[in-house]
Amino acid sequence: MTEKQFLAGFADAIGSAPESLTFDTPLSSLENWDSVAYLSVMTMVDEHMGVVLDPEKLTEAKTPGEIYRLASV
């Protein structure tokens, strides 16, 4: 999954417009970043990247880019 595809999937998972996100957007600044979005992102990564994210590491992530790096390892 490319970075652009990841951001599009991330935006879709949290109900935001893809153009409003970058890899450096702080998750804390996202209105829609809540427990449902968290689970939606975990599901998106699992389905599209074949990676089950460690919930503890995901909780520590501060940006979409950090989540992408976790999923790309």
Secondary structure, 3 states (H helix, E strand, C coil): CCHHHHHHHHHHHHCCCHHHCCCCCCHHHCCCCCHHHHHHHHHHHHHHHCCCCCHHHHHHCCCHHHHHHHHHC
